[in-house]
Amino acid sequence: MAEHKHGEMNIDVQEKTFDGFIRFTVWGVVVSISILLFMALVNS
């Protein structure tokens, strides 16, 4: 069995995926809040 050495794995792909997920989540929250605010203003 290969010996594990901490910190040697290439994680560029995982970091890009995580960054994309965070960006998508932030935009989703912003859009959702914007829609809710627009609905609240229109229905007042």
mmCIF file of the N, C-alpha and C atoms, coordinates in Angstrom:
data_MODEL
# 
_entry.id   MODEL 
# 
loop_
_atom_site.group_PDB 
_atom_site.id 
_atom_site.type_symbol 
_atom_site.label_atom_id 
_atom_site.label_alt_id 
_atom_site.label_comp_id 
_atom_site.label_asym_id 
_atom_site.label_entity_id 
_atom_site.label_seq_id 
_atom_site.pdbx_PDB_ins_code 
_atom_site.Cartn_x 
_atom_site.Cartn_y 
_atom_site.Cartn_z 
_atom_site.occupancy 
_atom_site.B_iso_or_equiv 
_atom_site.pdbx_formal_charge 
_atom_site.auth_seq_id 
_atom_site.auth_comp_id 
_atom_site.auth_asym_id 
_atom_site.auth_atom_id 
_atom_site.pdbx_PDB_model_num 
ATOM 1   N N  . MET A 1 1  ? 0.833   -1.177 0.000   1.00 0.00 ? 1  MET A N  1 
ATOM 2   C CA . MET A 1 1  ? 0.000   0.000  0.000   1.00 0.00 ? 1  MET A CA 1 
ATOM 3   C C  . MET A 1 1  ? 0.882   1.245  0.000   1.00 0.00 ? 1  MET A C  1 
ATOM 4   N N  . ALA A 1 2  ? 0.497   2.230  -0.806  1.00 0.00 ? 2  ALA A N  1 
ATOM 5   C CA . ALA A 1 2  ? 1.283   3.453  -0.895  1.00 0.00 ? 2  ALA A CA 1 
ATOM 6   C C  . ALA A 1 2  ? 1.168   4.251  0.391   1.00 0.00 ? 2  ALA A C  1 
ATOM 7   N N  . GLU A 1 3  ? 2.260   4.890  0.735   1.00 0.00 ? 3  GLU A N  1 
ATOM 8   C CA . GLU A 1 3  ? 2.258   5.701  1.951   1.00 0.00 ? 3  GLU A CA 1 
ATOM 9   C C  . GLU A 1 3  ? 1.669   7.078  1.634   1.00 0.00 ? 3  GLU A C  1 
ATOM 10  N N  . HIS A 1 4  ? 0.792   7.529  2.503   1.00 0.00 ? 4  HIS A N  1 
ATOM 11  C CA . HIS A 1 4  ? 0.134   8.824  2.317   1.00 0.00 ? 4  HIS A CA 1 
ATOM 12  C C  . HIS A 1 4  ? 1.030   9.935  2.839   1.00 0.00 ? 4  HIS A C  1 
ATOM 13  N N  . LYS A 1 5  ? 1.239   10.958 2.002   1.00 0.00 ? 5  LYS A N  1 
ATOM 14  C CA . LYS A 1 5  ? 2.010   12.122 2.418   1.00 0.00 ? 5  LYS A CA 1 
ATOM 15  C C  . LYS A 1 5  ? 1.092   13.330 2.343   1.00 0.00 ? 5  LYS A C  1 
ATOM 16  N N  . HIS A 1 6  ? 0.854   13.946 3.461   1.00 0.00 ? 6  HIS A N  1 
ATOM 17  C CA . HIS A 1 6  ? -0.083  15.063 3.567   1.00 0.00 ? 6  HIS A CA 1 
ATOM 18  C C  . HIS A 1 6  ? 0.391   16.256 2.736   1.00 0.00 ? 6  HIS A C  1 
ATOM 19  N N  . GLY A 1 7  ? -0.531  16.803 1.918   1.00 0.00 ? 7  GLY A N  1 
ATOM 20  C CA . GLY A 1 7  ? -0.233  18.013 1.169   1.00 0.00 ? 7  GLY A CA 1 
ATOM 21  C C  . GLY A 1 7  ? 0.366   17.804 -0.202  1.00 0.00 ? 7  GLY A C  1 
ATOM 22  N N  . GLU A 1 8  ? 0.469   16.570 -0.706  1.00 0.00 ? 8  GLU A N  1 
ATOM 23  C CA . GLU A 1 8  ? 1.084   16.336 -2.008  1.00 0.00 ? 8  GLU A CA 1 
ATOM 24  C C  . GLU A 1 8  ? 0.077   16.142 -3.134  1.00 0.00 ? 8  GLU A C  1 
ATOM 25  N N  . MET A 1 9  ? -1.192  16.027 -2.812  1.00 0.00 ? 9  MET A N  1 
ATOM 26  C CA . MET A 1 9  ? -2.193  15.790 -3.849  1.00 0.00 ? 9  MET A CA 1 
ATOM 27  C C  . MET A 1 9  ? -2.503  17.075 -4.611  1.00 0.00 ? 9  MET A C  1 
ATOM 28  N N  . ASN A 1 10 ? -2.659  16.972 -5.920  1.00 0.00 ? 10 ASN A N  1 
ATOM 29  C CA . ASN A 1 10 ? -3.027  18.112 -6.750  1.00 0.00 ? 10 ASN A CA 1 
ATOM 30  C C  . ASN A 1 10 ? -4.537  18.331 -6.614  1.00 0.00 ? 10 ASN A C  1 
ATOM 31  N N  . ILE A 1 11 ? -4.935  19.474 -6.057  1.00 0.00 ? 11 ILE A N  1 
ATOM 32  C CA . ILE A 1 11 ? -6.353  19.730 -5.801  1.00 0.00 ? 11 ILE A CA 1 
ATOM 33  C C  . ILE A 1 11 ? -6.878  20.910 -6.611  1.00 0.00 ? 11 ILE A C  1 
ATOM 34  N N  . ASP A 1 12 ? -6.229  21.230 -7.717  1.00 0.00 ? 12 ASP A N  1 
ATOM 35  C CA . ASP A 1 12 ? -6.660  22.362 -8.549  1.00 0.00 ? 12 ASP A CA 1 
ATOM 36  C C  . ASP A 1 12 ? -8.096  22.189 -9.042  1.00 0.00 ? 12 ASP A C  1 
ATOM 37  N N  . VAL A 1 13 ? -8.433  20.985 -9.489  1.00 0.00 ? 13 VAL A N  1 
ATOM 38  C CA . VAL A 1 13 ? -9.779  20.737 -10.021 1.00 0.00 ? 13 VAL A CA 1 
ATOM 39  C C  . VAL A 1 13 ? -10.817 20.874 -8.910  1.00 0.00 ? 13 VAL A C  1 
ATOM 40  N N  . GLN A 1 14 ? -10.515 20.333 -7.731  1.00 0.00 ? 14 GLN A N  1 
ATOM 41  C CA . GLN A 1 14 ? -11.456 20.433 -6.618  1.00 0.00 ? 14 GLN A CA 1 
ATOM 42  C C  . GLN A 1 14 ? -11.654 21.883 -6.189  1.00 0.00 ? 14 GLN A C  1 
ATOM 43  N N  . GLU A 1 15 ? -10.581 22.673 -6.198  1.00 0.00 ? 15 GLU A N  1 
ATOM 44  C CA . GLU A 1 15 ? -10.698 24.080 -5.816  1.00 0.00 ? 15 GLU A CA 1 
ATOM 45  C C  . GLU A 1 15 ? -11.539 24.854 -6.830  1.00 0.00 ? 15 GLU A C  1 
ATOM 46  N N  . LYS A 1 16 ? -11.365 24.578 -8.118  1.00 0.00 ? 16 LYS A N  1 
ATOM 47  C CA . LYS A 1 16 ? -12.169 25.243 -9.150  1.00 0.00 ? 16 LYS A CA 1 
ATOM 48  C C  . LYS A 1 16 ? -13.638 24.862 -9.009  1.00 0.00 ? 16 LYS A C  1 
ATOM 49  N N  . THR A 1 17 ? -13.904 23.585 -8.729  1.00 0.00 ? 17 THR A N  1 
ATOM 50  C CA . THR A 1 17 ? -15.278 23.128 -8.547  1.00 0.00 ? 17 THR A CA 1 
ATOM 51  C C  . THR A 1 17 ? -15.910 23.805 -7.347  1.00 0.00 ? 17 THR A C  1 
ATOM 52  N N  . PHE A 1 18 ? -15.183 23.878 -6.238  1.00 0.00 ? 18 PHE A N  1 
ATOM 53  C CA . PHE A 1 18 ? -15.703 24.528 -5.032  1.00 0.00 ? 18 PHE A CA 1 
ATOM 54  C C  . PHE A 1 18 ? -15.951 26.007 -5.273  1.00 0.00 ? 18 PHE A C  1 
ATOM 55  N N  . ASP A 1 19 ? -15.037 26.687 -5.952  1.00 0.00 ? 19 ASP A N  1 
ATOM 56  C CA . ASP A 1 19 ? -15.225 28.108 -6.270  1.00 0.00 ? 19 ASP A CA 1 
ATOM 57  C C  . ASP A 1 19 ? -16.468 28.315 -7.131  1.00 0.00 ? 19 ASP A C  1 
ATOM 58  N N  . GLY A 1 20 ? -16.667 27.442 -8.103  1.00 0.00 ? 20 GLY A N  1 
ATOM 59  C CA . GLY A 1 20 ? -17.858 27.529 -8.942  1.00 0.00 ? 20 GLY A CA 1 
ATOM 60  C C  . GLY A 1 20 ? -19.122 27.301 -8.143  1.00 0.00 ? 20 GLY A C  1 
ATOM 61  N N  . PHE A 1 21 ? -19.097 26.345 -7.226  1.00 0.00 ? 21 PHE A N  1 
ATOM 62  C CA . PHE A 1 21 ? -20.255 26.062 -6.383  1.00 0.00 ? 21 PHE A CA 1 
ATOM 63  C C  . PHE A 1 21 ? -20.584 27.269 -5.505  1.00 0.00 ? 21 PHE A C  1 
ATOM 64  N N  . ILE A 1 22 ? -19.575 27.868 -4.900  1.00 0.00 ? 22 ILE A N  1 
ATOM 65  C CA . ILE A 1 22 ? -19.799 29.038 -4.047  1.00 0.00 ? 22 ILE A CA 1 
ATOM 66  C C  . ILE A 1 22 ? -20.340 30.194 -4.870  1.00 0.00 ? 22 ILE A C  1 
ATOM 67  N N  . ARG A 1 23 ? -19.780 30.428 -6.045  1.00 0.00 ? 23 ARG A N  1 
ATOM 68  C CA . ARG A 1 23 ? -20.249 31.512 -6.919  1.00 0.00 ? 23 ARG A CA 1 
ATOM 69  C C  . ARG A 1 23 ? -21.714 31.287 -7.308  1.00 0.00 ? 23 ARG A C  1 
ATOM 70  N N  . PHE A 1 24 ? -22.054 30.057 -7.701  1.00 0.00 ? 24 PHE A N  1 
ATOM 71  C CA . PHE A 1 24 ? -23.422 29.714 -8.071  1.00 0.00 ? 24 PHE A CA 1 
ATOM 72  C C  . PHE A 1 24 ? -24.371 29.915 -6.889  1.00 0.00 ? 24 PHE A C  1 
ATOM 73  N N  . THR A 1 25 ? -23.962 29.509 -5.704  1.00 0.00 ? 25 THR A N  1 
ATOM 74  C CA . THR A 1 25 ? -24.790 29.647 -4.518  1.00 0.00 ? 25 THR A CA 1 
ATOM 75  C C  . THR A 1 25 ? -25.017 31.116 -4.171  1.00 0.00 ? 25 THR A C  1 
ATOM 76  N N  . VAL A 1 26 ? -23.971 31.914 -4.218  1.00 0.00 ? 26 VAL A N  1 
ATOM 77  C CA . VAL A 1 26 ? -24.109 33.350 -3.907  1.00 0.00 ? 26 VAL A CA 1 
ATOM 78  C C  . VAL A 1 26 ? -25.047 34.009 -4.905  1.00 0.00 ? 26 VAL A C  1 
ATOM 79  N N  . TRP A 1 27 ? -24.889 33.741 -6.195  1.00 0.00 ? 27 TRP A N  1 
ATOM 80  C CA . TRP A 1 27 ? -25.774 34.327 -7.207  1.00 0.00 ? 27 TRP A CA 1 
ATOM 81  C C  . TRP A 1 27 ? -27.203 33.856 -7.011  1.00 0.00 ? 27 TRP A C  1 
ATOM 82  N N  . GLY A 1 28 ? -27.378 32.593 -6.651  1.00 0.00 ? 28 GLY A N  1 
ATOM 83  C CA . GLY A 1 28 ? -28.719 32.072 -6.397  1.00 0.00 ? 28 GLY A CA 1 
ATOM 84  C C  . GLY A 1 28 ? -29.401 32.786 -5.238  1.00 0.00 ? 28 GLY A C  1 
ATOM 85  N N  . VAL A 1 29 ? -28.648 33.047 -4.176  1.00 0.00 ? 29 VAL A N  1 
ATOM 86  C CA . VAL A 1 29 ? -29.193 33.763 -3.026  1.00 0.00 ? 29 VAL A CA 1 
ATOM 87  C C  . VAL A 1 29 ? -29.529 35.203 -3.406  1.00 0.00 ? 29 VAL A C  1 
ATOM 88  N N  . VAL A 1 30 ? -28.648 35.848 -4.138  1.00 0.00 ? 30 VAL A N  1 
ATOM 89  C CA . VAL A 1 30 ? -28.891 37.238 -4.555  1.00 0.00 ? 30 VAL A CA 1 
ATOM 90  C C  . VAL A 1 30 ? -30.138 37.322 -5.433  1.00 0.00 ? 30 VAL A C  1 
ATOM 91  N N  . VAL A 1 31 ? -30.268 36.424 -6.376  1.00 0.00 ? 31 VAL A N  1 
ATOM 92  C CA . VAL A 1 31 ? -31.445 36.427 -7.253  1.00 0.00 ? 31 VAL A CA 1 
ATOM 93  C C  . VAL A 1 31 ? -32.712 36.155 -6.452  1.00 0.00 ? 31 VAL A C  1 
ATOM 94  N N  . SER A 1 32 ? -32.660 35.198 -5.535  1.00 0.00 ? 32 SER A N  1 
ATOM 95  C CA . SER A 1 32 ? -33.835 34.875 -4.721  1.00 0.00 ? 32 SER A CA 1 
ATOM 96  C C  . SER A 1 32 ? -34.268 36.059 -3.867  1.00 0.00 ? 32 SER A C  1 
ATOM 97  N N  . ILE A 1 33 ? -33.325 36.711 -3.219  1.00 0.00 ? 33 ILE A N  1 
ATOM 98  C CA . ILE A 1 33 ? -33.654 37.877 -2.387  1.00 0.00 ? 33 ILE A CA 1 
ATOM 99  C C  . ILE A 1 33 ? -34.190 39.008 -3.257  1.00 0.00 ? 33 ILE A C  1 
ATOM 100 N N  . SER A 1 34 ? -33.602 39.203 -4.428  1.00 0.00 ? 34 SER A N  1 
ATOM 101 C CA . SER A 1 34 ? -34.074 40.246 -5.334  1.00 0.00 ? 34 SER A CA 1 
ATOM 102 C C  . SER A 1 34 ? -35.517 39.990 -5.766  1.00 0.00 ? 34 SER A C  1 
ATOM 103 N N  . ILE A 1 35 ? -35.826 38.755 -6.097  1.00 0.00 ? 35 ILE A N  1 
ATOM 104 C CA . ILE A 1 35 ? -37.192 38.409 -6.503  1.00 0.00 ? 35 ILE A CA 1 
ATOM 105 C C  . ILE A 1 35 ? -38.162 38.644 -5.353  1.00 0.00 ? 35 ILE A C  1 
ATOM 106 N N  . LEU A 1 36 ? -37.784 38.243 -4.149  1.00 0.00 ? 36 LEU A N  1 
ATOM 107 C CA . LEU A 1 36 ? -38.653 38.449 -2.987  1.00 0.00 ? 36 LEU A CA 1 
ATOM 108 C C  . LEU A 1 36 ? -38.867 39.929 -2.708  1.00 0.00 ? 36 LEU A C  1 
ATOM 109 N N  . LEU A 1 37 ? -37.827 40.736 -2.803  1.00 0.00 ? 37 LEU A N  1 
ATOM 110 C CA . LEU A 1 37 ? -37.969 42.178 -2.599  1.00 0.00 ? 37 LEU A CA 1 
ATOM 111 C C  . LEU A 1 37 ? -38.861 42.788 -3.681  1.00 0.00 ? 37 LEU A C  1 
ATOM 112 N N  . PHE A 1 38 ? -38.686 42.389 -4.920  1.00 0.00 ? 38 PHE A N  1 
ATOM 113 C CA . PHE A 1 38 ? -39.520 42.894 -6.001  1.00 0.00 ? 38 PHE A CA 1 
ATOM 114 C C  . PHE A 1 38 ? -40.985 42.524 -5.771  1.00 0.00 ? 38 PHE A C  1 
ATOM 115 N N  . MET A 1 39 ? -41.234 41.278 -5.372  1.00 0.00 ? 39 MET A N  1 
ATOM 116 C CA . MET A 1 39 ? -42.605 40.860 -5.093  1.00 0.00 ? 39 MET A CA 1 
ATOM 117 C C  . MET A 1 39 ? -43.209 41.640 -3.934  1.00 0.00 ? 39 MET A C  1 
ATOM 118 N N  . ALA A 1 40 ? -42.412 41.906 -2.910  1.00 0.00 ? 40 ALA A N  1 
ATOM 119 C CA . ALA A 1 40 ? -42.901 42.660 -1.760  1.00 0.00 ? 40 ALA A CA 1 
ATOM 120 C C  . ALA A 1 40 ? -43.237 44.096 -2.151  1.00 0.00 ? 40 ALA A C  1 
ATOM 121 N N  . LEU A 1 41 ? -42.422 44.700 -2.995  1.00 0.00 ? 41 LEU A N  1 
ATOM 122 C CA . LEU A 1 41 ? -42.665 46.092 -3.406  1.00 0.00 ? 41 LEU A CA 1 
ATOM 123 C C  . LEU A 1 41 ? -43.874 46.193 -4.342  1.00 0.00 ? 41 LEU A C  1 
ATOM 124 N N  . VAL A 1 42 ? -44.040 45.223 -5.225  1.00 0.00 ? 42 VAL A N  1 
ATOM 125 C CA . VAL A 1 42 ? -45.129 45.255 -6.184  1.00 0.00 ? 42 VAL A CA 1 
ATOM 126 C C  . VAL A 1 42 ? -46.470 45.010 -5.478  1.00 0.00 ? 42 VAL A C  1 
ATOM 127 N N  . ASN A 1 43 ? -46.491 44.140 -4.503  1.00 0.00 ? 43 ASN A N  1 
ATOM 128 C CA . ASN A 1 43 ? -47.743 43.768 -3.828  1.00 0.00 ? 43 ASN A CA 1 
ATOM 129 C C  . ASN A 1 43 ? -48.116 44.718 -2.691  1.00 0.00 ? 43 ASN A C  1 
ATOM 130 N N  . SER A 1 44 ? -47.320 45.715 -2.414  1.00 0.00 ? 44 SER A N  1 
ATOM 131 C CA . SER A 1 44 ? -47.628 46.618 -1.310  1.00 0.00 ? 44 SER A CA 1 
ATOM 132 C C  . SER A 1 44 ? -48.689 47.611 -1.665  1.00 0.00 ? 44 SER A C  1 
# 
